[in-house]
């Protein structure tokens, strides 16, 4: 999963798949509500994830296994 502003560079996901021979996709914040649409882009996904971990003190149940596939 690619996150951050550089993940949105045109062709980055395809480049990652081709060069590293791994599954890749653009990561975007999900599974929360009550925040501005402005922070729902890939460039904010790491920051939003860290804030959610800090807020809840743990990873969301059932959400951590899907990225390993």
Backbone torsions as a table, in degrees:
resi	resn	phi	psi	omega
1	UNK	NA	126.9	179.3
2	UNK	-99.4	129.8	179.4
3	UNK	-129.8	165.4	179.4
4	UNK	95.2	167.3	-177.4
5	UNK	-59.7	-37.9	-179.2
6	UNK	-66.9	-22.8	178.0
7	UNK	-64.8	-20.6	-178.7
8	UNK	-89.1	0.3	177.5
9	UNK	-61.5	133.2	-178.1
10	UNK	-53.3	124.5	177.6
11	UNK	87.0	-0.7	-175.8
12	UNK	-63.8	-43.2	-179.3
13	UNK	-63.6	-47.0	179.6
14	UNK	-64.0	-41.1	177.4
15	UNK	-59.5	-44.9	179.9
16	UNK	-62.4	-45.1	178.1
17	UNK	-59.4	-47.9	-176.4
18	UNK	-68.7	-47.0	-173.8
19	UNK	-77.7	-32.7	-178.0
20	UNK	-103.4	-6.9	-178.8
21	UNK	52.9	47.6	178.2
22	UNK	-132.0	160.5	172.4
23	UNK	-70.8	139.1	-179.9
24	UNK	-146.8	146.4	174.8
25	UNK	-153.7	163.0	178.8
26	UNK	-79.1	124.8	178.9
27	UNK	-91.1	132.5	176.5
28	UNK	-130.6	147.8	178.8
29	UNK	-59.0	138.0	178.8
30	UNK	-152.3	162.9	175.0
31	UNK	82.9	25.0	177.9
32	UNK	-145.1	166.6	178.7
33	UNK	-144.6	171.5	175.5
34	UNK	85.5	15.2	177.1
35	UNK	-123.2	163.1	-178.7
36	UNK	-64.2	146.9	175.0
37	UNK	-61.3	-19.7	-178.8
38	UNK	-64.2	-21.5	-178.6
39	UNK	-104.9	20.2	-179.4
40	UNK	-98.2	12.9	178.7
41	UNK	-94.7	166.2	-179.4
42	UNK	-57.5	-31.3	-177.4
43	UNK	-67.1	-15.0	179.9
44	UNK	-109.1	-1.9	-172.3
45	UNK	-61.7	-41.5	178.9
46	UNK	-65.8	-44.1	-179.8
47	UNK	-64.6	-43.5	178.9
48	UNK	-64.1	-42.8	178.3
49	UNK	-60.4	-43.9	178.3
50	UNK	-64.9	-38.6	177.6
51	UNK	-65.5	-39.5	178.8
52	UNK	-66.6	-40.3	176.7
53	UNK	-62.3	-43.1	178.2
54	UNK	-63.9	-41.9	-178.3
55	UNK	-65.0	-46.1	-175.5
56	UNK	-97.6	-12.6	176.8
57	UNK	77.8	6.7	-178.9
58	UNK	-165.7	171.5	173.8
59	UNK	-75.3	151.9	177.5
60	UNK	-65.2	132.7	-179.2
61	UNK	-59.4	133.9	177.1
62	UNK	78.2	-0.9	-177.0
63	UNK	-99.5	-14.9	-172.3
64	UNK	-86.3	-20.6	-176.9
65	UNK	-80.3	-26.3	-173.7
66	UNK	-65.3	-29.5	-177.6
67	UNK	-73.7	-18.4	-179.0
68	UNK	-77.5	-15.5	-174.6
69	UNK	-83.5	NA	NA
